[in-house]
Amino acid sequence: MYDPDQLRTFLAVAQSLSFTQAADRLGIRQPTVSQHIRKLESAVGRPLFLRDTRTVTLTADGEAMAGFARTILAAHEEAAGYFTGSELRGRLRFGVTDDLALTPLPRILRDFRQLYPRIDLELTVAQSPNLLRRVESGHLDLAYVKHSVGTGYEPNGRLVRRDPLVWAGIAGTRIAPDGPVPLVAYQAPSLSRSLGVQTLEQAGRSCRITCIVRGVNGVLAAVRAGLGIGIFARSLMPVDLVEPPPSAGLPELPAIDLVLITNPRAAKEPAEALTAAILGSNAPLKPDAA
């Protein structure tokens, strides 16, 4: 009922909230993007975007269509993989940040291996800066990382989603509104650590790093032990943690982008196949409480 090309264009606009950026990402002209959106809205019979000369936002029907579009495109990818996946072969060196490794991403990777059994998938789990360096040095073909908003990951980056960072701790964690913020943080370099400290400094708040950890399991253990608060992407915050109350006086954290970065020297087809599998999955990226 709905054209896959139009759905891909719709998702590109929905993710970037920009017709121009969507055109650049898809390698097509902006009038073609507008045409695809008009045809899809005509097929749906409802507006999917509210747009003026400056902004583009999704309507409620657009939000619903985003979920349907991912499901439809995932079904297309699964069908294509069933009939042609066995012919795709090669090595794919994939890197992912450790907090994303605790989400449904492992299920996506398991399904990918079943669809493409002749692709030798090698997984590296590390922090975003280390993964980006490994992509640049040619040691990784594709990396799923956290990236600062608006810092230019094009032309080799694909936005999966934009997510606000939030403070998170166990219920009852006490934070004096005029005292240093007890912070559980990754070892430097860490995007969440640097953004958190910078946000506090800009708000005139100091922090006291109570625990330095290497991975997300260390963050979870320290926060759950009440040693301080951590910083998570909102969609990745475990269900047993809570955001501190307004009385804590914590400033609002910025958003980050969850991005797939491709090594331009990598074999094209395996990297594109995994990129499509991740972009096509509409499973919520929500970690377990464990």
C-alpha positions in Angstrom: 0.0 0.0 0.0 2.9 2.4 0.8 5.9 2.9 -1.5 9.2 1.8 0.2 11.1 4.7 -1.4 8.5 7.2 0.0 8.8 5.6 3.4 12.6 5.8 3.4 12.3 9.5 2.5 9.7 10.0 5.2 12.0 8.5 7.8 14.9 10.5 6.7 12.9 13.7 7.1 11.4 12.5 10.4 14.9 11.8 11.8 16.5 15.0 10.7 13.4 17.3 10.7 14.9 18.9 7.6 14.0 18.3 3.9 17.4 19.6 2.9 19.3 17.2 5.2 17.1 14.3 4.2 17.9 15.0 0.5 21.6 15.1 1.2 21.5 11.9 3.2 19.5 10.0 0.5 21.5 11.5 -2.4 18.4 12.9 -4.1 17.1 16.4 -4.9 15.0 18.3 -2.4 12.0 18.6 -4.8 12.0 14.8 -4.9 11.9 14.6 -1.1 8.9 17.0 -1.2 7.2 15.0 -3.9 7.7 11.7 -1.9 6.2 13.3 1.2 3.2 14.7 -0.7 2.5 11.4 -2.3 2.7 9.6 1.0 0.5 12.1 2.7 -2.0 11.7 -0.2 -1.9 7.9 0.3 -2.4 8.2 4.0 -5.0 11.0 3.7 -3.6 13.0 6.6 -0.7 15.4 7.1 2.4 13.8 8.5 4.4 17.0 9.1 3.7 20.6 10.2 6.1 22.8 8.3 6.7 26.5 7.7 9.7 28.4 6.3 11.8 27.6 9.4 10.7 24.4 11.1 9.5 20.9 10.4 7.7 18.9 13.1 5.9 15.6 13.1 2.1 15.5 13.6 0.6 12.8 15.8 -0.2 10.8 12.6 3.4 11.4 11.6 4.7 9.9 14.8 2.5 6.9 14.2 3.6 6.5 10.6 7.3 6.5 11.8 6.6 3.3 13.7 4.7 1.7 10.8 7.3 2.8 8.3 10.1 1.1 10.2 8.1 -2.1 10.5 7.3 -2.1 6.8 10.9 -1.5 5.7 12.1 -4.1 8.2 9.8 -6.6 6.5 11.2 -5.6 3.1 14.7 -6.1 4.4 13.8 -9.5 5.9 12.2 -10.7 2.7 15.2 -9.5 0.7 17.6 -11.1 3.1 15.7 -14.4 2.9 16.0 -14.6 -0.8 19.3 -12.9 -1.4 21.1 -12.8 2.0 22.9 -16.1 1.5 24.7 -14.6 -1.4 26.1 -11.7 0.6 29.5 -12.6 2.2 32.6 -11.0 3.6 33.9 -9.6 6.9 32.2 -6.8 8.9 34.0 -5.3 11.8 31.3 -3.6 13.9 31.8 -1.4 17.0 29.2 -0.4 19.5 29.2 1.5 22.8 28.7 -0.7 25.8 25.4 0.9 26.9 23.9 0.2 23.5 25.1 -3.4 23.8 22.7 -3.7 26.8 19.6 -2.8 24.6 17.8 -5.0 22.0 20.8 -4.5 19.7 22.1 -8.0 20.4 18.8 -9.4 19.1 19.2 -7.3 15.9 22.7 -8.7 15.5 21.5 -12.3 16.0 18.8 -11.8 13.4 21.4 -10.3 11.1 23.7 -13.3 11.4 20.8 -15.6 10.6 19.9 -13.6 7.5 23.5 -13.3 6.3 25.3 -16.4 7.5 28.2 -15.8 5.1 29.1 -12.5 6.7 31.8 -12.9 9.3 30.7 -10.4 12.0 33.4 -9.2 14.4 32.1 -7.1 17.4 34.1 -4.5 19.4 32.5 -2.9 22.5 34.1 0.3 23.7 33.4 4.0 24.4 32.5 6.3 21.5 35.8 8.2 21.1 37.7 4.9 21.0 35.4 3.5 18.4 35.6 6.6 16.2 39.4 6.4 16.3 39.2 2.8 15.2 36.9 3.7 12.3 39.3 6.5 11.2 42.3 4.2 11.4 40.6 1.5 9.4 40.3 -1.0 12.2 36.4 -0.9 12.1 34.0 -0.9 9.2 31.0 0.4 11.0 30.4 1.8 14.5 27.2 2.6 16.5 28.2 5.6 18.7 27.0 8.5 20.7 27.8 11.9 19.1 27.4 15.5 20.0 24.5 17.2 18.2 25.5 19.4 15.2 29.2 18.5 15.2 29.2 17.1 11.7 29.3 13.4 11.3 28.4 13.6 7.6 29.0 12.3 5.0 29.8 8.9 6.6 27.3 9.1 9.4 23.6 8.1 9.6 21.4 9.4 12.3 19.5 6.6 14.1 17.8 8.9 16.7 18.3 12.0 18.7 18.0 11.6 22.5 18.2 14.0 25.4 20.6 13.2 28.2 19.2 13.0 31.7 20.5 12.8 35.2 19.6 9.5 36.9 19.9 8.0 40.3 18.1 5.7 42.7 15.0 6.9 44.4 15.8 9.0 47.5 19.2 10.2 46.3 19.8 13.5 48.0 21.5 16.3 46.1 21.9 19.6 47.9 20.8 22.5 45.6 23.8 24.6 46.6 26.4 21.9 47.0 28.6 19.9 44.6 26.8 17.3 42.5 28.0 13.7 43.3 28.7 12.3 39.8 29.4 8.8 38.7 31.4 9.1 35.4 33.2 7.2 32.8 37.0 7.5 32.4 38.0 10.4 30.1 37.5 10.8 27.2 33.7 10.4 27.6 31.0 12.4 25.8 28.5 12.1 28.6 31.0 13.1 31.3 32.3 16.1 29.3 28.7 17.3 28.5 27.6 16.8 32.1 30.6 18.7 33.6 30.2 21.5 31.0 26.5 21.9 31.7 27.1 22.1 35.4 29.8 24.7 35.0 27.6 26.8 32.7 24.9 26.7 35.4 27.3 27.8 38.1 27.3 24.3 39.8 30.3 22.3 40.9 30.5 18.6 40.8 32.4 15.9 42.8 33.2 12.8 40.9 32.6 10.0 43.4 33.4 7.1 41.2 35.2 6.7 37.9 34.3 3.6 35.9 35.3 1.9 32.6 31.9 0.7 31.4 28.1 1.0 31.8 28.0 -1.9 34.3 30.3 0.1 36.6 28.0 3.1 36.2 25.0 1.1 37.1 26.6 -0.6 40.1 27.9 2.7 41.6 24.6 4.6 41.0 22.5 1.7 42.4 24.8 1.7 45.4 23.9 5.3 46.0 27.4 6.7 45.4 26.1 9.4 43.1 24.1 10.1 40.0 24.9 9.1 36.4 24.1 10.5 33.0 22.1 8.5 30.5 20.4 9.0 27.2 16.7 9.1 28.2 15.8 6.1 26.0 18.7 4.1 27.6 17.9 4.9 31.3 17.2 1.7 33.2 13.7 1.4 34.5 14.8 1.1 38.2 16.5 4.6 38.1 14.7 7.9 38.3 15.5 11.5 37.4 16.2 13.8 40.5 13.4 16.1 41.5 13.4 19.8 40.5 14.4 20.6 44.1 17.9 19.3 43.3 18.4 22.3 41.0 20.1 20.4 38.3 20.4 22.1 34.9 18.9 20.5 31.8 21.3 18.4 29.8 21.7 18.7 26.1 20.7 16.0 23.6 23.0 13.6 21.8 22.8 11.8 18.5 23.0 8.0 18.2 24.8 7.6 15.0 26.0 4.8 12.7 29.5 5.8 11.3 30.7 3.9 8.2 34.4 3.6 7.2 34.3 4.7 3.5 37.0 2.2 2.8 35.0 -0.7 4.1 33.2 -3.3 1.9 30.0 -1.5 1.0 27.3 -4.2 1.0 27.9 -5.8 4.4 28.0 -2.4 6.1 24.8 -1.2 4.3 23.0 -4.5 5.2 23.7 -4.0 8.9 22.9 -0.3 8.8 19.5 -1.1 7.2 18.8 -3.7 9.8 19.4 -1.3 12.7 17.5 1.6 11.0 14.7 -0.7 10.1 14.2 -2.1 13.6 11.5 -0.3 15.6 12.3 -2.1 18.8 12.6 0.5 21.7 16.2 0.9 22.7 15.5 0.4 26.4 17.9 -1.5 28.6 16.9 -4.0 31.2 16.8 -3.2 34.9 19.3 -6.0 35.6 
